[in-house]
Amino acid sequence: MKKLNGFIFTVVGWLVFNTGFAQNPNFHIYICFGQSNMEGQGAIEAQDKEVDSRFKVLQSLDCDGRNKNEWHTAVPPLCQCGSGLSPADYFGRTMVKHLPDSITVGVINVAVGGSDIRLFDKDLYQKYDSTYKEEWFLSKIKAYEGNPRKHLMDLAKLAQQEGVIKGILIHQGEANSGDSEWPSYVKKIYTEMLSELSLNPDTVPLLTGEVLSEQGSCCGKWMNPIINKLPMTIPTAHVISANELTGKDAAHFDEPSYRKLGMRYAEKMLSLMGIEAKVFEPKCSE
């Protein structure tokens, strides 16, 4: 009987481990990727360092005492050691603000400034890992061991051991501005990510933000109409507006707009969860 009980315990333990029952359903995880705006180019101000401990980041690189592959309170930067404020910051803050206290939100952020979206294509990434020959670009690829897409997936699989992936957030497009094939590139990447992580698109929506569109911006005029066609290619995709957001240069949002954009991502995600939350968007001085 003892041997039988031991066998049953072993089988049950194996099933729990391999079917994901050990996951905490109250730990909601979001994958974030893209190029420089998702990296975060905003200056990190004092208000941005005050973070609810229910908002976590799975550290992707060793930075300033935070070890990679470990969860930490999501004090920015959330991407690379030298990156800044990004949409992921105020996405997570807004989510925990409107979700029950029992819910923890975690983000994984792997993004590469200047990158073509196909850098995250598992079959094509090597064609785009040296798009720019300058050290600033090559060093970012090197930090992700030459394959940012694999780095992202490895982190996602690690995260799945503790929580449940609830959505995927993209901010990318400047490097593909005007490329009408962009929605098909994104569809391939999204579909392959879902397959590799055993996720269902009906429960893991794709949220993608428009690029900066104010007068004088580099790419909004040509890229945002293409981005807005994404839901026609991916039914579970949703576009986050950059309307009335302002920039610090021709391609990057300023700090207040990073906060607003992150809140807009959260507002959409919350609505998909059946939670109506008209988020407060701070003005420049707030």
Salt bridges, closest charged atoms under 4 A:
GLU39 OE2 - LYS140 NZ 3.07
GLU45 OE1 - ARG259 NH2 2.92
ASP48 OD1 - ARG259 NE 2.99
ASP52 OD2 - ARG54 NH1 3.90
GLU70 OE1 - HIS72 NE2 3.74
ASP101 OD1 - ARG54 NH1 3.77
ASP116 OD1 - ARG118 NE 2.96
ASP121 OD1 - LYS188 NZ 2.84
ASP123 OD1 - LYS122 NZ 3.42
ASP123 OD2 - LYS188 NZ 2.81
ASP154 OD2 - LYS150 NZ 2.81
ASP179 OD2 - ARG118 NH2 3.98
GLU192 OE2 - LYS188 NZ 2.88
GLU196 OE1 - ARG149 NH1 2.64
GLU196 OE2 - LYS157 NZ 2.82
ASP249 OD2 - HIS252 ND1 3.03
GLU255 OE2 - LYS248 NZ 3.68
GLU267 OE2 - LYS278 NZ 3.98
GLU281 OE2 - ARG264 NE 2.79
